[in-house]
Amino acid sequence: MSSSGSGGGSVRAAGPDVSSMVNRTGTGQVLSVTIAAEVVDPGDVAMLEDLITAALHDMNAKLLDIQREAMGPLAGLGDLLGRG
């Protein structure tokens, strides 16, 4: 896996065979998914990238909801500190 950036910047990570890559922010928001055309039907690459990115966005939103629920009334403190 390779990566660059940290914090609010972007981070890229590639699989061991570099046939796929995920680009995300330092806060975990997935910006894009890239899949090498040679590992799938070349006509499906863009659709698969979009589907995977959308699924990761949904997963991230659900994880944030779970974290907020687990924190209960303390969850709003992040807003007070400018991190919510």
C-alpha positions in Angstrom: 0.0 0.0 0.0 1.3 3.5 -0.8 0.0 6.8 0.6 0.7 10.4 0.6 -0.8 13.3 2.5 -2.3 13.5 5.9 -4.8 15.4 7.9 -7.4 17.1 5.7 -5.4 16.5 2.5 -5.8 13.5 0.3 -4.5 10.0 0.8 -4.0 7.4 -2.0 -3.8 3.7 -1.3 -3.2 1.0 -3.9 -3.7 -2.7 -3.7 -0.6 -4.9 -3.7 -1.0 -5.5 -7.5 -1.8 -1.8 -8.1 -4.9 -2.9 -10.1 -7.1 -0.6 -8.0 -6.6 2.6 -6.1 -8.6 4.6 -3.6 -8.2 8.3 -3.2 -9.6 9.8 0.1 -9.3 12.7 2.4 -7.4 12.5 5.7 -10.8 12.5 7.4 -11.9 9.4 5.6 -14.2 10.7 2.9 -13.6 8.7 -0.3 -12.9 11.0 -3.3 -12.6 8.4 -6.0 -11.9 4.7 -6.8 -9.8 3.8 -9.8 -9.8 0.2 -11.2 -7.3 -0.9 -13.9 -9.2 -1.8 -17.1 -7.2 -5.0 -17.5 -8.7 -6.6 -14.4 -12.4 -6.2 -15.5 -14.4 -5.7 -18.7 -13.0 -2.4 -20.0 -16.6 -1.2 -20.7 -17.5 -1.6 -17.0 -14.6 0.3 -15.4 -16.3 3.7 -14.9 -19.6 2.1 -13.7 -17.7 -0.1 -11.2 -15.7 2.9 -9.9 -18.8 4.9 -9.4 -20.7 2.1 -7.7 -17.8 1.4 -5.3 -17.3 5.1 -4.5 -21.0 5.5 -3.8 -21.0 2.4 -1.5 -18.0 3.8 0.4 -19.7 7.1 0.8 -22.7 5.4 2.2 -20.6 3.3 4.5 -18.8 6.4 5.8 -22.1 8.2 6.5 -23.4 5.1 8.4 -20.2 4.9 10.4 -20.5 8.6 11.4 -24.1 8.0 12.5 -23.0 5.0 14.6 -20.3 7.1 16.2 -22.7 10.0 17.0 -25.2 7.6 18.5 -22.5 5.9 20.6 -21.3 9.2 21.9 -24.8 10.3 22.9 -24.9 13.8 24.3 -21.1 14.2 24.0 -21.3 14.0 20.2 -22.2 17.7 20.0 -18.9 18.7 21.6 -17.1 18.3 18.3 -19.3 21.2 16.9 -18.3 23.4 19.8 -14.6 22.8 19.1 -15.0 23.4 15.4 -14.5 19.7 14.5 -18.1 18.5 13.9 
